[in-house]
Amino acid sequence: MKKPKFYLSAYKNYEFLFFPRFEKQKLMWKDKFSTPRCEREPFFRIEWLWFGIYGVWGDDNYWEQWLWVYKYHDGDIKKAKEEWGWTDYYTKKSTWIGY
């Protein structure tokens, strides 16, 4: 699978911070109905003075498919795609994106 896209954004902080603050989060997920659910994507945040920078890797769909391939099917993408059981409600087509 391809590497996830990296999104970077800047924002104005609501409080003044004299000392810089850094926060980093790993991928958080759970197993629900024998399929993975992404709870939170990996990200980092840096805040200083009145400014902040926020960076995130991928989205829920990417990480759920990544977990499905590498945690549930030991890296076999073909088998994982065949056993992906989620479909779109309206189109009845598979939601497999195939990054």
N, C-alpha and C positions, 0 to 999 in steps of 0.2 A: 504494500500500500504506500501511497505517496505520503510525504510529510504534511502535517496540517498547516494551513495558512496561519500567518501571524498577523494579528490586528493590533494596532497601536493607536491610542487616542490620548488627548490632553484635556484637562478640565480645570476649572477654578475651584479650589478647596474652600469650604465654608468657614474654616477657622485658620488663624495664623499659627504656623508651626516654626519656631525658631530652630529646633533641631530636626534634621531630616528623619522621615519615617519610611521604612521599607517593609513591604509585606509580600510573601511568596506563598503560593498554594499549589499543592500537587493535585493530580487527577483524583477526584472523589467519585466513587461509583458504588452501586449496590446490585445484588442479584434479585430480580423480581420476576416471578413466574418462569424461572429457569432461563431468563434472558437478562443481559446487562442493561442497567439504567445509569446514565451519566448524571450525577448530582451537581458537579462543578468542574469546569474545565481548568486546566493549569493556567495560572496567571501570575503576574507580578504587578505591584503598585508602588510608586515612589511619590511621596508628598514632601514638599518643603515650601516654606513661606505660605503663599496663597495658591500655589500651583501643584498640579498632580499629573502624573503620567501613568497610564494603565495599559498593560499589554496582555493579550490572551492568545493561546494557541488553540486553533480549531473551534468546533462547535459541538453541540450534543450529538448530532447525527454522526459526525466523524468518529468521535470517541466511542459511541455505542457499537459502531461497525468494527472499529479497531479492536475493542474488547471481544466482540463476537469471533473475530478471526484468530486473535492471538491467545486469548484465555480459554475459549471454548472449543476451538478446532486446531490448536497447535500450529497455527500459521498456514493452514491449507485454505487458500482463498476460494478455490473452486467448490470445495465441500461446504464452506461457510456460506457462500452465495446460494447454493442449492437449498440449504436448510434454513435460510432467512425466511421467517414466516410472517413478517409484517407487511401489510398491503395498505394502500391509500383507500380511504373509505369511499371516495367518489369515483375514482378511476378503476379501482380493483386491481391495480398494478403494484408490483413489488416496490417497496420504498428503498431498495438497495441502490446506493449512489455509486459505489464502486470507485472510490477515491483512487 
